[in-house]
Amino acid sequence: QVQLVESGGGLVQPGGSLKLTCAASGRTFSWSATGWFRQAPGKEREFVAAIRWSSGTAYYADSVKGRFTISRDNAKNAVYLQMNSLKPEDTAVYFCAADRFVGNVYTANHYTYWGQGTQVTVSS
């Protein structure tokens, strides 16, 4: 019914930038929050950033704070993740997630809808 699609991933050198987009297809919902999570090979999924739609309040993991910026476009129902000063440890599959009701934006289990992910590789 609802599908989230991530795009914008790719290969970038350390210190470079990428901008990820999360777009929804199918039925449109009034989201409470949209988050970005990532998972590297052999590691568990971890929180990256999130934004609450009503207020625009943004949240970031300590590891990306100051380097990544999350934003939203209410008209397009899209969420973006601008990633600057990328590091090799940022390499992972990045997923966007959303839900109409999100009590804790940091917790993956609070999101119902997930995209399939987009690969981000930071390497020289």
Summary of the structure (lengths in Angstrom):
residues: 124
radius of gyration: 13.4
end to end distance: 39.8
largest distance: 40.5
contacts: 370
relative contact order: 0.31
helix: 5%
strand: 51%
